[in-house]
Amino acid sequence: MTLSADPGSGTELPYPVPLERLVVHDGLLLNAHRWQRAHEYHRKRQNLYYQALHQPGIVYGLGVKVISAPDSIAAQYRDGRWVEVQPGMAIDRMGNPIIVDRAIAFRIALSPKEIPVTVYLVLSYVDPETLQRNSEVELVPETFRIDEKSTPPSGLEVELCRLQLSPGTVQLSPSGGSLSGVEGGNVGDVFAPQINQLDLRYRSPVGVRPQGTVQVAYMQGGNGGDRLTASNLSCLLQAFVALDPGMRGIEEVASVTWSNTENSEGLEESWEMTATRQGLVWQGYDLIYLSYNQALNTNEAQQASLRAYVGLGGVIFIELLEEETQVDELSFVQQELLEAIADIGDTVELQEVKTQLNEELAACEEELNRQIQEICASIEQLAMNLGMSGAHLGQLSPWHPLKTQPFLFSALPKIKQNPVRLFNWGGVVLAIGDLSLAWGLESGLELPREKIRNAQELGINLLHFAWRRRHLTQLQH
């Protein structure tokens, strides 16, 4: 049955083709063709059910271990490239059961020339109807196929393991456990396999099909901050499984760049068309991260790309870190003044001091609000250029999805001393504060576990908002 991508989910679902059932009546001649059609209906119905509710993967078993070359193998193939796939069961994307009923010896034959190559060992279902067989046989087992390949598994393949294969002579080894019976090789770490060691970290178990899959990207800035941004976003996506089991995040964070439209003048395709086409290319991403400076310095062509992207349901997440603004300092002074005023209380002798502190607090709050309004006004203008609208200065209502779905926030979390501030204009979200720095481990912040969890939960709200906006928008296209 033909498959089609479900808008906004990132997963493969059956294309809506009605099933056809054989009409049975008295006197109907039952031949082989009609028998096959009748059974094909039930098979397609079962596969349809599985594809709609489940995701493919390994049910149990199917371990992979390094072995010595079998004695029956010719001498020229007796080397350190042999593995053995253990019995077990898997189910592919179509819902076909793949049953390996015996241990299978397999030789990794791929031989890189100069640099190491990633090799994938995959398992796939083989329909017996596609095989030549003796016509007199009444029963034929459904079978399987084991392959090695240098490209990631396709939708109909189940990954058993992968490894980085070095050029030249190869001696495979496990990444954990003992290596009895095999000469050479070192036992390594299963969580950090080395070259020529089996890597089983990417095996997928069967499970419930996620409601949706979120994929994010960041705009390249050409500086050292790109790596930190990618790491923080990846850590947030990893937290999806634990914090929101109904969703799944693709942990590999992509990077995008602006297309070069400077030299398009005079060409058959105008710069407007080039920029719009680039925005259409980005539509596979639910969210694209931009720094505040990147967003502030976009030109007309770049805004055309962003306009096309948000028009298809994408979300632009703009972040202004505390160190890039005076808001951090003013918020700190505000907090200090509030604490000092609270300490004075109703002490008569200090009422004059309290009055002065209140005046300083009012001036501080006025300046703080002015700076925040200036920041919001600049992004609001960008949002208007992209065709977006929203509350004045992007204020969030108490029931805004960013504050309620799936996690409820009556007040946004504090990362350092100050709370994160969020603003929204349609497909544009602005964060003032160090929200993304609290998602990962490389920012240098030594935050308590509670703050990390609060920041990640708010980040999940952001990703959920981006996915749902894109999903609901694409349902109307």
Steps between C-alpha positions, in 0.01 A plus 500: 500500500636840401619717788476873538640739759247623752506883499686627802572162656823405328395134497381277218132411490290299253372691201118510519412233244181309588537126555317271259317193631409197293123465452401139576175345377362154434642343189819713504789308347784496755834500316856585608470865395185563702642312798807723492284814472292397801808443716674812368212707637557375855875548470465860382249571776741369763788702355283811488415460867867459595619800298236726651574419864855366526854569391737236359791350690637200684264293714767289672833331434691565176824566688821530301829354619849469355601143412790317342458402136300174465707192416302441182608833352775515237840605633500832310195615699622389842572838654384723785189628322248241620195565718207284603139620511309331780141369470224750568210692356438844351216677320556731204319822413232316304416280798669190357650268766865413442587178682860378520474143630870414512841661543633639171872550432570809289822649361544877475640524148513877449860622472563877531780637284648790699277619784271314743146436381183443704352158421140416590387140556128485420221245499206501259189295426484281188159414359505135385279601206802680352720187510523214256374176649379151418135526398423174678594638844191570710660705779780753459646696794522878503868580509748784549812656359812635676698768319790735557487850356684830522182711510247526787221240505198559278145500632457127441826400673565445871847594628680226694827685557747735339876544518778727382706280268865589446695456174736205467503192720205493739450318829151560631440507873201553728457830678434319828515156664756228442666401176548130562581292197614794288862598454597864539274797564436697815188507712370856501217712633148424371411869539802619299599238239832551327597426142432137392281446807133406485266791574154391618387836636271583209284186499134600515252297707140463390266743667202728470511732201567855624236763451755708317869540429678832550801607296687825566782695341711803583619783278876488460673800646854423393632513856578269790146531633359270233634187666357600839162578345487163324601318819234674711225432246606136473483457879148643500390260226646207696277596794187460288467126563504537879304824533242456223477131395234576241750699293841423355788731420762441232817551703715595201468878476538640149663828403363733234650799322371792301508454123713737296261735322749780438592379152154391392418834337462457129460125525185318393407447867458820703636534852144493632444160341836373627425614856149356494626170365749482787218548751318210338809281540494570874142381542620160626611668824244579768725764658803702392718668764640849439697722733360846568776665295435266207131585505564872539738514202292310244471667161204503264596176326556317828166620631337367183643155582371523857161620376461194279612274786261633765222514241519120479474463877864523607606677821799732535645494852704812574706510819669795664742379767536697823865584433398675177274755673480720810175333601700258714667778698178695545314190612772429754482857635121472514524181704753655739278803556195284566692299759632816668151651520364177645775494764416855614134414546318744731805620694424865574860621502560368146186624326690780327749245367210281395349790307828555315524130420144502365589792275809316375289188447245693294776651286662159456171336400427782256838456331464121500157519338628752246783272390275195479248699294775612262613141451144379446421787264791406273388136480136605464598701193676195359193287569279752320738489202451123497122537497456403866274662756451466874438685824675835541868438576434126481355461849385145585158439647480268805359223278745536212626157376858599582398517867254211516573219250604248609647654819326769705694817593340773707842670516789435264812340653810681619826380346749713691347777710240620253194335345488419131273733303302359205316691227311377196374635169352211302795303365759716681601427861743722693676393820695745715722306737727198504233239428695291247815503715311305767402221257850362448820412681761711320393851600708502819198568722494285811126496545304289748295215360171683561601798285615276216172310506293821507696640206461177303126486569463854369710396200267205441208746502685698233559193282143380550373845397718495187391148402131570554509829310666333202266201519181709511627730224594220261163331549358804320735480201 
